Amino acid sequence: MTEDKKHQEKRFSATTPAKRFFKLAGMSASITRNIATQKVKGLFVDEEARQKSQEQLYADIGKQIAETLGEMKGAVMKVGQIASQVKDILPEEVSQALEVLQKASPPMPYTVIRKQFIKALGEPPETLFAEFSDTPFAAASIGQVHRARTHDGQDVVVKIQYPGVKESCDSDLRHLKRLLKLAGLVKVSKEAIDATFNEIRQTLHEELDYEHEAQNLLFFAEHYRNHPKVIVPGLVKELSAETILTLTYVAGDSLAEVKAPRYSQDTINQIGYLIFETFGRQIYDLHAVHSDPHPGNFAFRPDGTLIIFDFGAVKRIQPETTDKLRALIRDVLEGRIDTIDDHMRKIGARTQDAAPIPASYYKEWLDIVMVPFQDYQPFDFGRSTIHKRAAKKAQTDALKVIGQFQPVAETMYIDRVLTGHYWTLMDLGVQAAFRPLVEQIVLNKPNA
């Protein structure tokens, strides 16, 4: 066995809550020291130098958190991925540094995979399958995926959960929340951060239960059974368990492969329209949305087909929540800007006893984020600058509205879906008019 493989196995064997706690505690102590040092240094420099020093500190902290959570995998890595998208929780520089966690992570050794199979299904993969690739083609925060072939000749993909992830989930989240608070990085109220972490905990427990994911898969497979352009893989039940999930292999191209000449601009536009319609209807009609928009969870075909993988993260949405969102969007589309602050309070996005925010503030934001929906003309996502304008405005507004807004646990995953697919539409270079579709899905206008 090589030294590299020995190191990998040693890293994955460190799965007890106690060992993971000390890893997080060490990270927190280091961050706390650095913050204290920066505060002392800030006493002897001007405001501009102090601001630059703080930005660099937060960027360094974000890198340190990303490296630690990425190495630990599991629940804390998943929280890091979510935090990189939920901008209200951590400083912007920290959130940006955590974006690296969205990328594929190093796989675990095959010896660990083999043990997981024996524990879950009683036999190793070389016995359960006619063929099994010991090299994964995808690795993420809580598990990795391998290609295989069943004894009856069916091509499948097999998702295997990392050992110790479920057992350490609650302690990981509890310690990470406490350590982030102690380090002074959390920007929102105790109530808001508690609600956010409770929502993450509930969703993670569902995502860590592959039998629950199998039920989600069957639910969505039935929903899209007769859909001409949306495909969901089938479940191979006899080769699945709580930590092993075997699915039929469905061929498709990755996001990076959706390029000319194999894909025409018309086809790309159709795919973008289908993505927007599919997830919009999941939110507002189905009240259950596939809430992990990572590009690796989707594949495409030149005929405009969308293939959806990984149904571990599925958010069930209360009808009352979508009713509140419908009311907000209706007023936005009809130009009633003066009602938005009240809608934000009803949704729970405003902190308790926060002072009213003028309609002009919301109008400035709507002039940025609503550009694709302002009229009935196609919007070119390939040339979109919405994210840059939004980041610039967020930085400008940071001091103006500090403490006025808070993340909403109930809609956090909806926000994640929308922002995630914005990047997908941008990467694809979609050119489409979405205003009619918004009016149709959200406002129930049949002739939109």
Rosetta blueprint (number, residue, H / E / L):
1 M L
2 T L
3 E H
4 D H
5 K H
6 K H
7 H H
8 Q H
9 E H
10 K H
11 R H
12 F H
13 S H
14 A L
15 T L
16 T L
17 P H
18 A H
19 K H
20 R H
21 F H
22 F H
23 K H
24 L H
25 A H
26 G H
27 M H
28 S H
29 A H
30 S H
31 I H
32 T H
33 R H
34 N H
35 I H
36 A H
37 T H
38 Q H
39 K H
40 V H
41 K H
42 G H
43 L L
44 F L
45 V L
46 D L
47 E H
48 E H
49 A H
50 R H
51 Q H
52 K H
53 S H
54 Q H
55 E H
56 Q H
57 L H
58 Y H
59 A H
60 D H
61 I H
62 G H
63 K H
64 Q H
65 I H
66 A H
67 E H
68 T H
69 L H
70 G H
71 E H
72 M H
73 K L
74 G H
75 A H
76 V H
77 M H
78 K H
79 V H
80 G H
81 Q H
82 I H
83 A H
84 S L
85 Q L
86 V L
87 K L
88 D L
89 I L
90 L L
91 P L
92 E H
93 E H
94 V H
95 S H
96 Q H
97 A H
98 L H
99 E H
100 V H
101 L H
102 Q H
103 K L
104 A L
105 S L
106 P L
107 P L
108 M L
109 P L
110 Y H
111 T H
112 V H
113 I H
114 R H
115 K H
116 Q H
117 F H
118 I H
119 K H
120 A H
121 L H
122 G L
123 E L
124 P L
125 P H
126 E H
127 T H
128 L H
129 F L
130 A L
131 E E
132 F E
133 S L
134 D L
135 T L
136 P L
137 F L
138 A E
139 A E
140 A L
141 S L
142 I L
143 G E
144 Q E
145 V E
146 H E
147 R E
148 A E
149 R E
150 T L
151 H L
152 D L
153 G L
154 Q L
155 D E
156 V E
157 V E
158 V E
159 K E
160 I E
161 Q E
162 Y L
163 P L
164 G L
165 V H
166 K H
167 E H
168 S H
169 C H
170 D H
171 S H
172 D H
173 L H
174 R H
175 H H
176 L H
177 K H
178 R H
179 L H
180 L H
181 K H
182 L H
183 A L
184 G L
185 L L
186 V L
187 K L
188 V L
189 S L
190 K H
191 E H
192 A H
193 I H
194 D H
195 A H
196 T H
197 F H
198 N H
199 E H
200 I H
201 R H
202 Q H
203 T H
204 L H
205 H H
206 E H
207 E H
208 L L
209 D L
210 Y H
211 E H
212 H H
213 E H
214 A H
215 Q H
216 N H
217 L H
218 L H
219 F H
220 F H
221 A H
222 E H
223 H H
224 Y L
225 R L
226 N L
227 H L
228 P L
229 K L
230 V E
231 I E
232 V L
233 P L
234 G L
235 L E
236 V L
237 K H
238 E H
239 L H
240 S L
241 A L
242 E L
243 T L
244 I E
245 L E
246 T E
247 L E
248 T E
249 Y L
250 V L
251 A L
252 G L
253 D E
254 S L
255 L H
256 A H
257 E H
258 V L
259 K L
260 A L
261 P L
262 R L
263 Y L
264 S L
265 Q H
266 D H
267 T H
268 I H
269 N H
270 Q H
271 I H
272 G H
273 Y H
274 L H
275 I H
276 F H
277 E H
278 T H
279 F H
280 G H
281 R H
282 Q H
283 I H
284 Y H
285 D H
286 L H
287 H L
288 A E
289 V E
290 H E
291 S L
292 D L
293 P L
294 H L
295 P H
296 G H
297 N H
298 F E
299 A E
300 F E
301 R L
302 P L
303 D L
304 G L
305 T L
306 L E
307 I E
308 I E
309 F L
310 D L
311 F L
312 G L
313 A L
314 V E
315 K E
316 R E
317 I L
318 Q L
319 P H
320 E H
321 T H
322 T H
323 D H
324 K H
325 L H
326 R H
327 A H
328 L H
329 I H
330 R H
331 D H
332 V H
333 L H
334 E L
335 G L
336 R L
337 I H
338 D H
339 T H
340 I H
341 D H
342 D H
343 H H
344 M H
345 R H
346 K H
347 I H
348 G L
349 A L
350 R E
351 T L
352 Q L
353 D L
354 A L
355 A L
356 P L
357 I L
358 P L
359 A H
360 S H
361 Y H
362 Y H
363 K H
364 E H
365 W H
366 L H
367 D H
368 I H
369 V H
370 M L
371 V H
372 P H
373 F H
374 Q L
375 D L
376 Y L
377 Q L
378 P L
379 F E
380 D E
381 F H
382 G H
383 R H
384 S L
385 T L
386 I H
387 H H
388 K H
389 R H
390 A H
391 A H
392 K H
393 K H
394 A H
395 Q H
396 T H
397 D H
398 A L
399 L L
400 K L
401 V L
402 I L
403 G L
404 Q L
405 F E
406 Q L
407 P L
408 V L
409 A H
410 E H
411 T H
412 M H
413 Y H
414 I H
415 D H
416 R H
417 V H
418 L H
419 T H
420 G H
421 H H
422 Y H
423 W H
424 T H
425 L H
426 M H
427 D H
428 L H
429 G L
430 V L
431 Q E
432 A E
433 A L
434 F L
435 R H
436 P H
437 L H
438 V H
439 E H
440 Q H
441 I H
442 V L
443 L L
444 N L
445 K L
446 P L
447 N L
448 A L
